[in-house]
Amino acid sequence: MARRKPDELPHIILNIQTKRPIELDDFVSAFSSISSQYEKFVRAQYPELSGDAKIFVREVRAGSIEADLIPWAMQGLSAVVNVIEQIQIVEKFVKTYGAVLGKYLHGSKEVDATRTDLKDFMGAVSAIANDPNGRSTLQAVAYEDGKKKIRAALVFDTVQAREAQKQIEDQKLLLESATSADHQRVLMTFKQSNVKDSVMGKRTGERVAIEDISPRDLPLIYASELAEQRIKHEVREADENVYKKGFIVDVNVQLVGGRPAGYRVTNLHQVIDLPE
């Protein structure tokens, strides 16, 4: 059998079409996310090849960004894994990767995703989500009788990428909640307040103390819109006197190195006046 040319080896093609220039971080993330997920896929599906689970960029073509991603060409792995197996590997990877990322693109979640997975998936969609009219295509390509064949493909646009971003962010918050320490009906007092509305799940610039948990005041994060509305009402109405009020709340404690680093308020039970 004739030896295949390097450009006829089964491989993966990533094509990114954007209306605006891509930020460098988004450009790098589009490739690194696929590489990371490919390594994870090979370790799980082909453990005997896990030492060679690397992807190389062979060529980036002009126009829209199109790159050939080669899983084996530079390692001599093509001499160890026959062409049929090479085709199976790239086809199965694109189908597996596409099935998981596709959940986020269509408004749902992958329940078994880890933090690393979520980072990879966010990197895969960022360039398209940040463009007004972008499109990304990932293809598993093989050659049969010298003709190029697409064995599997994943395609998504800006609208889908933005939906995926939302779902990924939501799941990241859920993971944070699941790994945080829960405390119910604890007394919270303000040390630094802000009357402005906040972004849900983000640090607010406000600082609060919960003496039952830590002697230090820590950043406040709202994890419930209802709790935020009720607490913000008290802050705005009370003005300076908010520091004389106590808030009975349920919180998740964000931990860094095992130490409290922030309070995520999930529920407000009661507002009380503190003794002089």
N, C-alpha and C positions, 0 to 999 in steps of 0.2 A: 504494500500500500504506500502511495506517495506521501512524503512528509508534508504536513500542512505548513503553509506560510504563517508567520506570527500574526498577521492581520486576519487570518481565517480561523484562529482558535476561538472557541466559544467564549463570549465575554459579555459584559454589561455596559450599556450605553445610558448615560445620564444627559438629558437635554433640558436646559433651562432657558425659557423665553421670557424676557421682561421688557417693559416699556421704558423703564428708567434704569440707570446704572445700579448695580448691586453693591451694597456695602461689603467691604472686605470680610468682616466677621460672618456675614450671611453666606458669602461665597464659600469660605472655608468650611463652614458648618454643613453645607449641602453635601460635601464630599466626606467629611469626617464622620457624619452620622451614619452614612451607608457603610463605611469601613468598619465602624464599631459594631453595627448590627450584623454585618457579614461574619466578623470574627466570632460573635456570640452564636450565630447560626451554625457555623462549622464545628465549634466546640460541642454543640448539642447533637448535631446530626451526623457528623463525620469526625469523631474524636481522634481517629488515627491520623487525621490531617491537621489537627489543631495547631501543631507547630508551624504550619505553613499558611495559617489563616490570615493572609494579608492581601490587600488590594493595591494595585499600582495604576497610576494614570499613564496611559500610553500616549494619548494625543488629545489636545483640546483644539477644536476647530473654530474658525471664525464665524461671524454672523451671530445667531443665537449661540449660547454657550453649550457645546456638545463635547462630551469627553468619553473616551473608551476606558473602561475600568477593567483591568486584567487581573484575575485572581491568581494566576500561576506563571505567567510568561517569563518573569525575571528570576524564578527560583528553580527552573528545570523541573517543576512539578508536572509539566505536561508529559514528561517522559515516564512518570510513575503512574499517573491517573490517565486512563485511556479516554479517547474523545467522547465516547458515549457517556461515561461517568462525568466528564467535564460539562457536557450539555445538561445532564440531570442536575448537577450542583447549581449552575447559574439559573436554570429554570425554576428549581424548587426554592432557591433563595428569593428570587423576585416575587414568586407567588406567596411565599410565607410573609415576607416583609410587607408586601402590598396588602395582604389580608389584615394584618395588625394595624398598619398605618391607616388603612381604609376605614377602620372603625371610627377613628378620630375625624377623618375627613367627612364622614357622613353623620356626625353628631352623637356618637356613642364612645365607649371607652374599652380598653383592654384591661380586664380586672387584675391580671397577673403582672402588669407592667411595673418595673422597678424605677427608682429615681434615674438611673443611668439610661434606661429605655426612654423615659419621658424627655430627658435632655436630648437624646438622639432624635426623637420624633419632632421635637421643637426645632432642632437644627435643620431637619429635612424640609420643613414648611416655611421657615422664616423668610427666605428670599422671595418666595411667591406671595406670602401674606403681606409683605411690606411694599408690594408693587400694585399699582392700580389695575393692571390687566396682565397678570403673569400666568405662566403655564409650565408645568414640569412633567417630564416623561422619563420613566425608568424602564428599560427593556432588557430582557435576556435574549441574546442573539447567538445563533448557531449557523453553520454553513452546511448545506446538503447539496451535493453535486456541484459545488462551487457557487451556489446561490444562497444569498443571505435570507435567513428565516427568523422571524420574531417568535420566540417560544412562550414568552409571558411579558406582560406590560402593566405598569401602573401609571395613570395619568390623573393630574388634578390641577385645578385653577385657583385663582385668588380667593374666590368666595369659599371654596372648600378648605383652602389653607387657613383662612381666618377662623373658620368653624373649628378646625383641628386645634389651633392655638387656644381657643376658649376651652375646649374639652381637656386639653393637656394641663392648662393652668388650674382648672377645677380639680383635676385628679391630683396634682401636686399639693394642693391645699388639703385634700382628704388624706394623703399620705402623711403630711405634717401633723394633722390632728391625731391620726392613729398612733403615731410614735411619740406624742407628747403626754405629759402627766396631766390627768384630769383632776380638777378640784371643784366642788359644788358648794354654793352658798357661802362664799368667803367675802370678807369686807374689803372693798377697794376704795382708795382715796386718791384724789388727783394731786399731783405735784406740779404738773405743767399741762395747761389745757389749750384747746384750739376750737374756735366756734365754726370753722370751715368744715364742709363735708369732706369725707375721706374716701379713698379707694378701698373697696372691700378686699380684705386679706393682706393689705399692705400696712407698713408702719405709718402712724399718723402724725408723728412729731409730738404727740402727747406722751406724758409719763405718769405712771400711777404706782402706788405702793399697795402691796398685799402682805401685811406683816406675818400672816400665818404661813406664807410660802418663803419669803425672802426679806431680809432687812433693808435691801436696796430698792429704790424705785426703778422701774423698768419701762421700756417702750410699750405703748398700748396698740393693739391690733384688733379691729372689729371683724369677727367671724360670723356675724348675724346682722342683717339689715335692720331688723326690728330692734335689737339691742342698741344698735348705733343711733337709730332715730330717737329712742327714749332717753338715752344718755346725752345725746347732743341737745335735746330739748332742755334738759336740766342745766347743762353747761351754759346755754344761751340765756335762759331765763334767770339763772342764779348769778350770772356775771362773776364778780369777784368772790361771791359767797359760795361758789362751787367747792372751794377748798374747805368749807365747813360742813359739807355733805358727805355721806358715806353711801356706797353702792354695793348692794348684796348681789353678787354675780356668780355665774359658772364660768370657769376659764380652763383653757388648755395652756400649759406652760411650755413655751419654746425652749428647748435645751441646746446648749452649745458646750461640748466637752463635759456633759453631765450637770452643768450649772444653769439655772434659770437665766434666760436672755431676753424674754419678752412674754407678754400676756395676751392671749387671744380670747377675747370675751365672746362667749357663745349665747349667753342668756342674762337678762337683768331681772331679778326678782323684786327688789324693793329699793327705795331711796330713803335714807334716814338723815336726820339732823344730828351732827356730832356734838358731844358735850363741849362746853367752852373749855 
